[in-house]
């Protein structure tokens, strides 16, 4: 069996009986939709220029084939849109609307446009419109719940086309004529059944086949389940299935009646697994998720999932890794069954097993990157083989493919409220894995959402230490995206939480961050004051390395304020501290800054001597970039002192050093950036 999906008139099929991909039926609807694209809009008829993109609406109930029709339309007209196709799903499997902010962020990511972490919905939708301005792009918005969702994402470019899929009309969006779907025509419906049953079983009893189509009202999802039922029973006649459905009466929709029959035909173990798939985050399932939910082996879960695909109960997702999707039209049935067939305690246990498995996979995903850590290697070898990744690339691919499901798992775990301990462990490991594979900057938008969830749990459970950590992380991301005032508010709240938890690390970090925010806002007096408070705490705890660093931050604040005397005093304290601590590189950099301030203060001779000393320490630290920066500073100082010949010698030395340094950047005075201040989510034990 292959995982290749097949689009029919209403569903995407995969299974033993399906060999190729071909869209069925809907000829009239496609013709109307394509004509609607060419039709002049109301603005054009009135002589006005269209202000926004044209919107086509495909309306129908779940299971009517609305998404498959939209995808076929997109396939047919995509060549006319030079800037490509974008897709977004606007509702969760249970019908919950996807926040516009999340949909806009995903569309921006598809356009390779930056979406700052924590940006407001209005900012993101405005950025999306700006990114689409002047472009000819085709946008498919699937499962829209209302007009407001679609309207917020509409591009201002009239050359763009939006294809929206919804249950009903999008009242409020002008010039939209819905294409409302009914059932498939009989010929297409019979061809769909033939793909599962083979032609013989249809042609030997065409009247029974047409009766089955009538019982299913031509609905593609119902026909798919009917075909899967027949494919699993080669000796059953089409008439037998039609009789079963007719005997069921008019109780429910055709889809619900066929589903009841298909579900009732499953063995009890398979039926239980199918029900539990309604717990899968975002409706996305992989063998590990199914294995954890059902408490079975991974290989057994994979086989069962493939069987569900063959029966039309599940869809195979086009993905480099085995992944499946619960059809949205079946989700309400599965959810109702879990409510009647499974006890709440059993469902909670299944959720806990799924979260625990996800935590362990994330641990393995992160540990594979720590090849130089003996403890990480030992922990990795102690995991079951099914949880281990063969190499870092495989782990990154898994993390990237499963990212939507992992983020949805975190949201659902926090919303559940009963598994907060597991939720905290999940978010902690998710943050670590994303940082390890993607880096803090690339993962920042996702990290912002995760830290927000951590904050929700911390406030609900009254966990001040976790609250402080979440607020610090959110504040850092706010500061990085220019929302310094917001960051300051979070840092002050983190300080209160750190004091409540009696956590000196969080308290000290918060005080220093408050100072940094004030410095960014240009309030250098307050910045120096807060750095001083953080320094006092470090000195009281005899944390000498941190104290030396803080002397430097205080000196920088005084430098910005033009108080060179105070700046020099603090830089000398920083130099002395780094020297006592034996930190050669930090000592060299502190001397470099001391020389800079001496020059600002009008003491060029002192600056020259300090620069020479700093060059020697930079040489000992093997910091080539700093040596080059210092040589340039020496050249500037010598020019001020009237010695251009010596200055030229130092400039030549700097150029030679930069030519020898393969890691030089735009600014040779800047060292490598590290996320040393990232505040870890402190909610798990050391072995996690």
WOMODA-V701788 format. One record per pair of residues at least 6 apart in sequence whose ideal C-beta (glycine too) atoms are under 6 Angstrom apart, sorted by the first residue. I is the first residue (numbers start at 1). J is the second residue. D is the distance in whole Angstrom. If there is no record, write none. Layout:
{{I;J;D} {I;J;D}}
This chain:
{{1;16;5} {1;306;6} {3;316;4} {5;12;4} {5;14;5} {5;316;6} {5;318;6} {6;13;4} {6;18;5} {6;21;5} {7;23;5} {7;68;5} {8;24;5} {8;192;5} {8;220;6} {9;24;4} {9;25;4} {9;26;6} {9;65;5} {9;184;5} {9;188;6} {9;220;5} {10;65;3} {10;68;6} {10;220;2} {10;221;5} {11;220;5} {11;221;5} {11;224;5} {12;315;5} {14;309;4} {14;316;4} {15;309;6} {15;310;4} {16;310;5} {17;196;5} {17;231;5} {18;195;6} {23;72;5} {24;188;4} {24;191;6} {24;192;6} {25;184;5} {25;185;6} {25;188;3} {26;69;5} {29;179;5} {33;56;6} {33;73;5} {33;179;6} {36;56;6} {41;50;6} {41;175;5} {42;175;5} {43;50;5} {50;158;4} {52;154;5} {52;156;6} {53;154;6} {53;155;5} {53;160;4} {53;162;5} {54;161;5} {55;162;5} {55;164;6} {55;173;6} {55;176;5} {56;163;5} {57;164;5} {57;170;6} {57;176;5} {57;178;4} {58;66;5} {58;69;6} {58;70;5} {58;165;5} {58;179;5} {59;166;6} {59;168;6} {59;178;4} {59;180;5} {60;66;4} {60;181;4} {62;328;5} {62;329;4} {63;219;6} {63;221;3} {63;255;5} {63;329;4} {64;181;4} {65;220;4} {66;165;5} {66;181;6} {67;142;6} {67;165;6} {70;140;6} {70;163;5} {70;165;5} {74;85;6} {74;140;5} {78;85;5} {78;138;6} {81;136;5} {81;137;6} {81;138;4} {82;136;5} {83;135;4} {83;136;5} {83;137;4} {85;138;5} {86;107;5} {86;110;5} {86;139;5} {87;140;5} {88;103;5} {88;106;6} {88;107;6} {88;141;6} {89;142;5} {89;143;5} {90;98;5} {90;103;6} {90;141;6} {90;143;5} {90;144;5} {90;149;5} {91;97;6} {91;98;6} {91;143;4} {91;145;5} {93;283;4} {93;326;6} {93;328;5} {93;331;4} {97;145;5} {100;121;5} {100;152;5} {101;121;4} {101;124;6} {104;124;4} {104;125;5} {104;128;5} {105;115;5} {105;124;6} {107;128;6} {108;115;4} {108;128;6} {111;131;5} {113;131;5} {115;445;6} {116;481;4} {117;444;4} {117;445;5} {117;448;4} {117;477;5} {117;481;6} {118;448;5} {118;477;6} {118;478;6} {125;152;5} {129;155;6} {129;156;5} {132;155;4} {132;157;5} {132;160;6} {133;157;6} {135;157;6} {136;159;4} {137;160;5} {138;161;5} {139;162;5} {140;163;5} {141;150;6} {141;164;5} {142;165;5} {144;150;5} {144;164;5} {144;166;4} {147;170;4} {147;171;6} {147;172;4} {147;173;5} {150;164;5} {150;170;6} {151;173;6} {169;178;5} {170;176;6} {183;217;5} {183;218;2} {183;219;6} {184;218;4} {186;213;6} {189;213;4} {189;218;5} {189;223;6} {190;202;6} {190;209;6} {192;223;5} {193;227;5} {194;202;5} {196;227;3} {196;230;6} {196;231;4} {197;230;5} {201;238;6} {202;209;5} {205;238;6} {205;239;6} {208;238;5} {208;239;4} {208;242;6} {209;238;5} {211;242;5} {212;238;6} {212;241;6} {212;242;4} {215;242;6} {215;245;4} {216;222;4} {216;223;5} {216;226;6} {216;254;5} {217;254;5} {219;254;5} {219;255;6} {221;255;5} {221;329;5} {222;254;4} {222;255;4} {222;258;5} {224;312;4} {225;258;4} {225;259;6} {225;262;5} {225;312;5} {226;258;5} {228;311;4} {228;312;4} {229;262;5} {244;261;6} {245;257;6} {248;257;5} {259;333;5} {270;304;6} {273;294;5} {273;304;6} {275;334;6} {275;337;5} {275;338;5} {276;293;4} {276;294;6} {276;350;5} {277;285;6} {277;326;5} {278;334;4} {278;335;5} {278;338;6} {279;293;6} {279;351;6} {280;289;5} {281;405;5} {281;408;4} {281;409;4} {281;412;5} {282;404;5} {282;405;5} {282;408;4} {283;325;6} {283;326;4} {284;405;4} {285;324;5} {286;322;6} {286;323;5} {287;298;5} {287;301;5} {287;302;4} {287;322;6} {288;357;6} {290;301;4} {290;305;6} {291;298;5} {291;301;4} {292;353;4} {292;354;4} {292;357;4} {293;350;5} {293;354;5} {298;386;5} {305;324;5} {308;314;4} {309;316;5} {314;324;5} {315;325;5} {315;327;6} {316;324;6} {317;323;4} {317;325;5} {319;401;6} {321;401;5} {352;419;6} {355;413;6} {355;422;4} {355;426;6} {358;409;6} {359;425;5} {359;426;5} {359;429;5} {360;387;5} {361;387;6} {362;429;4} {362;430;6} {362;433;5} {363;429;6} {364;383;6} {364;387;5} {364;388;6} {364;389;6} {365;395;4} {365;399;6} {365;433;5} {366;432;5} {366;433;4} {366;436;5} {367;376;5} {367;379;6} {367;380;5} {368;389;5} {368;392;5} {368;395;5} {369;392;5} {369;436;5} {370;376;4} {389;395;4} {396;437;5} {399;433;6} {399;437;6} {406;430;6} {410;426;6} {410;427;5} {410;453;6} {413;419;6} {413;423;4} {413;426;6} {414;423;5} {414;453;5} {414;456;6} {414;457;6} {420;457;5} {420;461;6} {424;683;4} {425;684;5} {425;688;6} {427;450;5} {427;454;5} {428;681;4} {428;683;6} {428;684;5} {431;450;6} {434;443;4} {440;675;5} {444;477;6} {448;477;5} {451;470;5} {451;473;4} {451;474;5} {454;470;4} {454;681;6} {455;470;4} {458;466;4} {458;467;4} {458;470;6} {464;497;5} {464;500;4} {464;501;4} {465;501;4} {465;503;5} {465;682;6} {466;683;5} {467;497;4} {468;494;5} {468;497;4} {468;498;4} {468;506;4} {469;679;5} {469;681;6} {469;682;5} {471;490;5} {471;493;5} {471;494;4} {472;494;5} {472;509;6} {472;679;4} {473;679;5} {474;490;5} {475;487;4} {475;490;4} {475;491;5} {478;486;5} {478;487;4} {479;487;4} {484;517;6} {484;520;5} {484;521;6} {487;517;5} {488;517;4} {491;510;5} {491;513;4} {491;514;5} {491;517;6} {494;510;4} {495;510;4} {498;506;3} {498;507;4} {498;510;5} {499;507;6} {508;534;5} {508;537;5} {511;530;6} {511;533;5} {511;534;4} {512;534;4} {514;530;5} {515;527;5} {515;530;3} {515;531;4} {518;526;4} {518;527;4} {519;527;4} {519;557;6} {524;557;5} {524;560;5} {524;561;4} {527;557;4} {528;554;5} {528;557;4} {528;558;6} {531;550;6} {531;553;5} {531;554;5} {534;550;6} {535;547;6} {535;550;4} {538;546;5} {538;547;4} {539;547;5} {544;581;5} {545;581;5} {548;574;5} {548;577;3} {548;578;5} {551;570;5} {551;573;4} {551;574;4} {552;574;4} {554;570;5} {555;567;5} {555;570;4} {555;571;4} {558;566;4} {558;567;4} {559;567;4} {559;597;6} {564;597;6} {564;600;6} {564;601;4} {567;597;5} {568;597;6} {571;593;6} {571;594;4} {574;590;4} {575;590;5} {575;591;6} {578;586;4} {578;587;4} {578;590;5} {579;587;5} {584;620;5} {584;621;4} {585;621;4} {585;623;6} {587;617;5} {588;614;6} {588;617;4} {588;618;4} {588;621;5} {588;626;6} {591;610;6} {591;613;6} {591;614;4} {592;614;5} {592;630;6} {594;610;5} {595;607;5} {595;610;4} {595;611;4} {595;614;6} {598;606;5} {598;607;4} {598;610;6} {599;607;4} {604;637;5} {604;640;6} {604;641;6} {607;637;5} {608;637;5} {611;630;6} {611;633;6} {611;634;5} {614;630;5} {615;630;5} {618;626;4} {618;627;5} {624;657;5} {624;661;4} {625;668;4} {627;657;5} {628;654;4} {628;657;4} {628;658;5} {628;668;5} {629;668;5} {629;669;4} {631;650;5} {631;653;5} {631;654;4} {632;654;5} {634;650;5} {635;647;4} {635;650;4} {635;651;5} {638;646;5} {638;647;4} {639;647;5} {658;664;5}}
